Amino acid sequence: MRLWSVERIKDRPLLSTALFFALGISFAYYLPVSSLLSFLAFILLVAGIFTFQAVFIKERKLLFICFLIFLAGFARMSWQEYKYYSPYSIANYNSAGPFLIRGIIREDLSSLQGNKLLLKPLYVEDKVVKYGYIQLDKRYLPVQLSNGDLVEIKLNLNEPARALNPGAFSNYNYLKRKGIYSQGYYAGGLQVKGKMKNFVLDSIIKLKYHLIALIDRTGEDPYNELLKALLLGERTALPEEWEDSFTNAGTNHLLSISGLHVGFVVGIFYSLLNLLRFSPGIRNLLLSLLVVSYIILTGFRPSIFRAGLLSIFMLWDQYLKRRGDQLNILGLTALLNFLINPYQLFEIGFQLSYFVLLMLILWHDLLKQFIRPAFSVSVAALLGSSPLTAYYFNLLTPIGLITNLWAVPLAGFIVSLALVGLLAGLLHPVFSSLVFKLLLYPIRLLIFSNGLMASVPFGHIEVATPSVALLSFCLISLVILPFLLKKRIIPLNERKRKKRLFYFTIFSLLFIFFIFVFSVLDRQLELCFIAVGQGDSIFLRTPGKKCLLIDGGGFLGENFTHGEYTVLPYLKYKGIRKLDIVFITHFDADHALGIIDILRNRKIGLLVFPVNYDRNEIAERVIAEARRNDVPIALAQRGDYFLLDGVTIRILNPVPGQRTTRNDNSLVIKVEYGNFSALLTGDLEGAGERRLLAEEASIKANILKLGHHGSNSSSTEDFLQQVAPEHGIISVGRNNYGHPAEEVLSRCAIQGITLWRTDEQGAIRVRSNGIAYSIEAYLK
């Protein structure tokens, strides 16, 4: 039996339509056309491929229909992309304000308690705007705004931040996929001009606010936050340690409103309506309206939309006594999602929701022949989620196989009883208060047991981000294997199945072997200048896979550091759980602060900083954290060196006994591998550079990390001439210091040095085999 054939396309037309439509979306997204001529050339190429195949396929009409569906998906995605670049897009006004904007306020139903509002602009300085939303922060607005308010407001508009490093979160992609093209910053002059009323939407928003207030008023803090997450998808105030324990225990899906929650909602109301003896037709109509309202109430999430539609179809299937094909219905819901927003195809929530359900459909019957049905569901769900969670979150949670066996029923009990409490609370708050007090015990049990399971050794495993090729192989294999493992009754078909399974096994073994061989043969030195804003952080990996880190960045906002939110995600992306050596060039916050988070979250073989280091507060915190984690400390000075896998790490500065400024006391590190060398200067300034020149240190290098973020006090003309680099790296972010200085940029240009900047190009990666080297930026 073929996995895919003309017969299968005919048998499941809606699933086939969704797949060809998705293929068209993918082509338009990853291969955007820049002109009408290139668009026509692309269409002719694809048409030629389909025509060539049509020669060998009898069903030419069917092939033509598939091609039209592909084109429809391509056109839908192209239109969505056009909106962003259109002359009528709000994105055209980014970084060019402030502007006087007139528009309509929209509240985000997926997070009413959050700090964000959306503004649908209609006019910018009397110019019409048709496409894109502006995201506002409630905390910085002088008055409280609500859904439908017509406002006139002066804003500075910025493009949302792009991911600057591998493994980093792209707020730009996340918001663009939601139709949000700008972030607005209040610049004065807010006036409310009127109200645009929408009875249905306003009623649902009012209901959600009422339900949130009811849970807060009658529930016990902080357990009310878990109830709001489980019932309404409001996670803003959920304690961070609870989120971590649910994630590591493999039950984070319980906190994300999904198909499971729709099942709970439909189940409890189905029982209540049957208890009240409603006729099947009226019952299904009321449940359908309830499901649609719940979809809107929780923010129109893809998983909820899919599960809601599936629930409605199943309800009416039973009423009409007709059984729909699960895969066909799945295709229909996906197609509707694509028509509403084609970007959903690239969202992790959409991918997890649909692929996990697909795995349940394909694997459940096969698995239950060997293990209990309840456990087979958990195994199938884990099979479906693991490749995607590894790719997006660098995490595998095998403990979830066990945790979900009791956590899902317990959460179902909590949600069901809480829904009864909310309904009763609409009559009088005292009823919901009684129910929520009863729920305290199962809620505490759920939280405690998840924390316990999260602490089980090897229950959750951090993994490197798999390549796209490996991810694709895993996903395709999971779809194909159920067909190859299912035994056939007819002997001829059984022989064909075994033959295909044998070929698939050989191919899989060869694929895995070549991945392993390429990994072993990769004996290059790698340097990555991580984009940490106005700071420094450099990752180094030797040909023998020893890992080093030089500095860890500084503050990222008021209460966050680049160490936790930039450097650690990069290390997770690379699969680095141990750093052999960590260097701190000096104890300025923008270099050393992030190392505290690295010490807390990674094994470190040796911590190195300058012999004449400045004993400030950050130094004391770093040393205290190192001692808590039993990390040995070494003080480095000129003349010291480390030899690792043929790579020499030389310390050129500081000189013992010569106490200078903190910047000029920075570690200066020269990395040498064969004919390749890189000079890393920390925040070394002019005086320190002149000292190196006077001491006739060997400073010539292919790559120079310019000192002090390209400050005019560093990278003097004589120093640049002596180093004679081909490429210069400037680690810099948004700042008020004028970095990099125009004088430095001019000096480098005169000497023919190619400059790379982390603020504009993201992480800069250098690779060398000791003879030649390559350099590339994360942002092309």
C-alpha positions, 0 to 999 in steps of 0.5 A: 500500500502506498503512503501517497498515491492518486487513490489516496488524494481522491480518498482524502481530498481535504487533507490533500488540498491542505498539503498542496496549499501548505506546499505553495505557502512554503515556496512563497515564504522561503523563495520570495519573488521580487519582481513580476518577471521572476514570479512568472519564471518561477510559475513556468518552472513549477508548471513544467515540473507538473507537466513532466509528471503528467506525462507519466500519470493518467490522472492529468486533471487531478494533477492540474487541480493539485497545481492550482491548489499549490498556486493558491497557497503561493498566492495567499502567502505572497499577498500576506507578504505584500501587505508588509512591504505595501506603500500602505503598510505601517512598517514604512513609518518605522524609525522615522517618527514621531507621527500623529496617528489615528486608529482603533484600539484592539485588546489582545484576547490571548492575554488580557492581563498582559501589558500589550495593546494593539492599535489598528492605524487608519491614518498617519499624518493624514496618509491612509494606512491599510495594513499592519498593527502597532503594539503599545505598552499599557504601562506608558499610556496616560489613560486606560484604553479599551477595545474599540476606542478611536484614538489620536496619538503621537508615537515613535515607531520601531521595527520589532527586534530581530533575532541576532544570534542562532537560537535566539527568539525573533520578536520581529517574526513572532509579531509579523506573523500576527500582523503586528508590523511596528512597536509604538512608543508614546510621544504625547498628545493622546485623545480618545475621539469615540468608540467603534462598537462590536457587540459580539467581541465586546461581550466576549471581552467583557465576559473574560474580564469578569471571569478573571476578576471572579477567579481573583476575587474568590480564588487563593493567590497564587493558585488563582494564577494557575486556574486562569492559565488552565481555563483562560490561557492567561499566564502573565502572572504565573510564577516562573518556577511553576512554568519551569517545573511543568516544562521539565516534567513534560506537562507544559501543554497543560498551561497552553490552551489547546485541544485538551482544554477544548475536550474538557470544556465540551465534556463538562457542558455536554454532560450538563446539557444531557443532565438538563435533558436538552434534545440532541439538536439543541444540545449540539447547537448550544455546544457549537456556539460555546466552542466558537465563543471559547475559541475567541475568548482564548485568543483564536489560537491555532490549536484551539481553532483546530480542536474546536472545529474537530469537536463541532464536526464530531458532535454533528457526526453523531447527530447525523449518524455519519462518521467523518474521516479524521485525517480529512477533517484535520486537513479541513481545519488546517486549510481554514487556518491557512486561509485566515493566516498562512503564517500559522504554518510556521508557528510552533503552536500550529506545528505541535498541535497538528503533528501530535494529533497526526501521530495519535491517529497514525501510531495509537492503533499500532502501539496499543498492540504492545502497550496499554492504550493510555500509555500508547497515547502518551508514547504517540504524543511524545513521538510527535512532540519530541522532534519539534521541542528539540528544534525549538526549545532544545529539550526532550522530556521522556519523563512526560511519558509517566507524568502525563498518565496522572497529570492529564486526568488530574488537570481534567478534574481541576478544569471540569470542577473549576468550570462548574465553579465559574458557572456557579460564581456567575450566579453568586461569588460564594459558590465559586469561592467554595469550589475553588477552596475545594480545588486547592488540594488537587491544585497543590498536588498537581504543582508539587508532583510536577515539581517532583517529576521535574527533579528526576535525573534525566527526566528532561534532557537538554539537546542541541538544535537539530539541523533542518535535514535531521528534523525533516528526516525525523518528521518524515520517518514518523509519518512513514513508519506506521505504514511500514510496520503495519502487517498486511493480510495479503502475502504479496502486500506483506512481502512488499511491506517487508521489502520497503521496510528493509530499504527504509532501514538501510537508508536511515542507517546510512543517513545517520552514519553520514551525519556522524562522519561529518561531525567527526571530520569537522576539525575546524576552529570556530569563533563566534562573536555573540551579539549581546548589545553594548557588551562583549561575549565570544564563544570559541570551540577547538577542533577537538570540541573543547569549548571556551567563553570570553565574557558574557555580556551585561544588562538586558533591560532593568532586571535581566542579563544577556548571560541568561537571555542571549548567551545561554540560549546560544549555548543551548542551541550549540548543545554546550553543557560544559565550558572548559575555560571561561575568561573574563577580560575585566569586571565592567558590567557589560563584559562580566555580569552575564558570567554569573548566569553562566556559572549557575547554569553550566559546568565550568572547568576553569574561570580566568580573569586578569591578575590585577583585576578590579575588586568591585561588586561584580567581581565579588559576585562572580567569585562568590558564585564560582565558589558556590559551584566549586569552579577553580579560579586562575589569574592570568598575565602576560606570558601565560598561554593555554594549548588546546587541540593545536590551538594556542591561547596567548595572554598578551595583557595585563602586565603584573605590577602595572596597575592602570585603568580597568579598561587597559587592564583587560585581558588581551587574548591572541588565538592562534591555529596554524596560519590563522590568528585572531586578536581579542582586545576586551576594552583595551584603550590607547594607553594599553595599545601603546604599551603592547606596541612598545613591548613589541608583542606579536600582535599581527592577526587576521581578525581583530576584535576592536577594543572598547566597542569601537570607541575613539579611545581605542584602535589607534592608527599605529595599533591598526597598522601593526595588527594589520587585520583583514577583518575587524569585529565591533561588538556593539549595541544601541548606546549613548556613547557614540560607539562605534566612533566615526574616526575609528570607522574612517581609520579602518576604511583607510587601512582596508579593514573589512568591518563587521558589526554585531548590532547590524549583522548579528552574531559573527562566526569565523571558522578556520582549518589552520590554513584558510578561514571563512567569516559570515554574519547571522543576518545576511 
